[in-house]
Amino acid sequence: MNKIGIIGIGMLGNAVALHLLDVGFQVTIFNRTKEKAIQLKEKGAIIATSPKDVAIKSELVIIIVKDANAVKEVSFENNGIIEGAHDGLIIADMSTIDPLESKQISERFLKNNINKLDIPVMGGPNVAISGELVMMASGDKKSFEQCRNTFEKIANKVFFLGGNGAAHSVKLAMNLQITMLALALSEGIMLVEKTNIDPKKFLEILNSTYFKTGMSENKAFKMIDGKYDATFTLKNLKKDIDTMLSSANSLELELPMLEKAKQVYDDAVNQGFGEIDYTGIIAYMKKINKK
């Protein structure tokens, strides 16, 4: 497959598109905010007038939008993807959505003779730009194999997990991890600071043990320095927490720690911290501790 469409040019979509252009794919893009497409047009991307237009021009269409409602809008509403359906078209959804809704969307595509794959990823724009994401994929195995070469250009690790919805389940579980890690690092940093210990020494010790994480080795130092340049906003993580809990509810599963974390992230967004990086949750915690 050489003709790739991308619908949704946020931070992640932009980076994926730039990388695919760099490695030689023909990329057609659509975004409701047309200004976001200018850089990609200058790099050689084709600007489509609608999701329908993207589908007509593409063999594989990758959707990277906010939530399940946005996926359904670009897929099934006026000038949506299904109106541009043609033989061989495959859809791949990189958005973070509820697994049950993913299955329902896949079934609706299948009624229009289109196979949809789930391909959520771990890693932000900073790694997407060089094709070093980690991808979780699920859906029709034959369609996945047709797209494997493209996916392996986007991600340096690709895990196929089975039928539709499976990849989104794992993606939510992964985002649950970063939810908790950001809180744990924030509270650990604040605890040692309050006792007049250099928090960077705390990180040095933490990172010399098997409790270390990529977050503690990289982003935690920026947290100490108050640098919260967003690769994944706090507001978007809060949205994903809501999706995690909705999914858990449909499974009749209680996640008490996540319920408590939701309260913290909700308060942080309500107090104006939503547009910074999710690790900026420490800024909210520092604010409430000054009361």
N, C-alpha and C positions, 0 to 999 in steps of 0.2 A: 504494500500500500504506500502510495506516495502523496496522495491528495488528502490532506488532513484539515478538518474544520474545527474551529474552537469557538464556542459560544460562552461568553463571559470573560472579559479581560480585566479582572481585578489583579491584585499583586501576583497571585499564583498563575492565573491564566496568561498574563503578560509574559512572565518568565518562561513558562512552558512553550509559548508561541515563539519567543525569541530563540530558544534553544533548537526547536524543530526547524526554524528557518536557517539557523547556523549550520545544521548538519544536512541540509539539502532537501528538505521536504517542501512541497507546495502547500502553503498554509492560507486558508480562508477564515476570516474572523468576523464575528458580529458582537457588538456590545451596544446596549441602549444608550450609554453615554459615549457619543462618537469621538469626543476629544481624546479618550483613552486609546483610540486606535491609531492616532497619528504617528507615533514612534514606530509601530509595527508596519504601517504602510511604507514608511521611509526605508524599512529593512527588507521590503519586498512582499509583504503580506497582501492578499486580496481582501478588500473591504466589501463585505456582503451587506445587502439592504435589509435582510431578515433572516431568522433561523431557517426558513424555507429555502432561501437562496444559498445558505451555507450547505444544506443537505444536497441540493442539486449539484453543487460544485465539488463535493467531497465523497471519498470512499469510507472514511471513518470520521465521525463527528464526536468531539469531546466536549461535554457540558461541564462548566466549572462556575456554578452560580451559588447564591446564598443558601437556599433551602429547597425542600421538596416542592413547595408551591411555585417557586421560580423554575424548577425543572419542568413541572407540568405546563407552566405558561409557555416556555420556549418550545416545548415538544408538541403540544396539542391545540393551542389556541390559534387564532387567525394568523396566517403566514408562519405557522409553526413547522417544526421539523417534518412531521408526517406528511405535510403537503408537498414536500420535496423528495418523498421516498422514491427510490429506484432500486433495481436489482443489485444485490450485493452490499447495500448500505448497512453499516454497523454503527450503533450508538454506544458511547462509553461515558458513564457518568462519574466525574471526579469530585462532585460535590459531597458534602458530609450530610447524609440524611438518615432517617429512620429506616432500618432494614425492612420493616413491613411495608412502608410506603414504596421502597425501592422495588419490592416484589410486585406490587400493584402497578407501578409505572411500567415495569418490564412486561407484564401481561398485556397492558394496553398497547405497547409497541408491537408485541407479537401478533395481536389481532390485526395490525396493519402490515404484517409480514416483515417486520424489522426486529432483528435481535439486538438487545441492549445488554451491555456488560457493566458491571460496577468496577470502578478503578480508583477508589480513594487512595490518597498517598500520605506519607509522613515526610516532613521536611518542608521548609518554606521556600520562598522565592530565591533565597541565597544559594540553595543547592539545586533548585529546579533549573536555574540558568545554565548549569553545567551537566544536567542530566543525571544527577546523583540522588534522586528521590528514592524512597522505598514504596513500592506499590503493592496493594492488596487487590486481587482481581477475583471476580466471581461471575457466573452466568454460563451461557452456552460454551462448552469446551471447544467446539469446532471454530466458533467465532473468535474465541480467545487465541487459538493457534494462528488464525489468519492475521491477527493484530500483534502477535508476540514481538516481531521485529521492531515495530514502532514503539511498543511499550518498553522494550529494552533500551531504546534510545532515550526515553523519558526518565527511566529509573535504572539504577544499577543493581537493584534487587527487586524481583517480581515474584510474588507468591500467589499461585492459583488456589482458591479455597473452596471451590464447589459451586453450588447453585446460587441464583440471584439472592441478594441480601446478605450473604455470608461475609463479603468483604466489608460492608458497612457496619456489621456487628463488631468486627475486629477493629475497624477504624474508631468506633465509639469507645471501645475498651482502651485503645491506645491514647485517645484524648482524655480519658479518665485519668490515666497515669500522669499526663503533664499537668492536669488540673491539680492533683494532689502534690506533685513535686514542687510546683511553683509556690504553693502554700507552705510546704515544709521548709523549703529553702528560705523563704521570707521570714518565717518565725525563728528559724535557727540563727539567721544573720542578726535579727533584732535582739535576740536573747543574749548573744555574746557582746554585741555593741553596748547593751545596757550594763554589762559588767566590765566595761572598759577594756575589752579584748578586741584586737584587730580582727575584723571579720574575714579578712583575706587569709589570716592564719588558720581560722576555722575551716575555710575552704581547702587550704593546703592539707590539713589533716584529713578532712572528709575524702578528698581525692586520692589519698594514699591508701584508702580502704576499698573493700568491694562494695561499699554503699555509694560509691561515686556514680554519677550519671553524666551524659552529655551536657545536661543543663547545668550541673554543678561545675563542670570543667570549663564551660564557655559562658553561658548567659549569666550565671550567678555573679561573676565579677562585674558585669555591666549593671546588675541590680545594685551592687554595693556603691557603684559610682553614679547611680541615678540616671543611667542611659537606657531609655525604653523605646528605641526606634523600632517600629512595629514590623515584624515579619508575619505575625498572626495576632490580631488585635484582641484585647481583653473582651471587647463586646462580642467578637465572633466566638471566642471560647465559651462565653456565657450562653450564647445561642446553642452551642453544641452540648453544653451541660443540660439544657432544657430537653434537647433531643435524646440524650442518654436516659434521662428520667422518664420521658414518654415511652421509650422503648422498654425500659425496665417495668413500667406499669403494665404495658401490654403483655409482658411475660409473667406478670404477677410476682415480680421480684423486688425485694426491698434493698435499697442501697443507702443505709443511714448516713455514712460519711459523705457521700455525694450530696445528699439533701442538705447537710450542714455547709458544705462547700458552696452550694448554690446560693445560700443566704449571703455569704461573703462576696461572691462575684456580683450578685444582684445589687448589693449596696454600693460596691465600687463603681459599677456602671451608672447607677443613679446619682452618684456624687461626682460624675464627670470624668472618670478614668477610662472610659470605654474605648477611646481611639488610640491609646498607647499599647505597647506590646503587652501580652498577657502576663509576662513577668513583672510588669509594673504594678501587679497586685500588692507588692511590697510598699509602694508609695501610698496606697490606700491605707494599709495597716499602720504605716508611720503617722498618717494623718489622724486616725482614730486614737492613737496612743498619745497624742499631744493634747487631747481633751482634758 
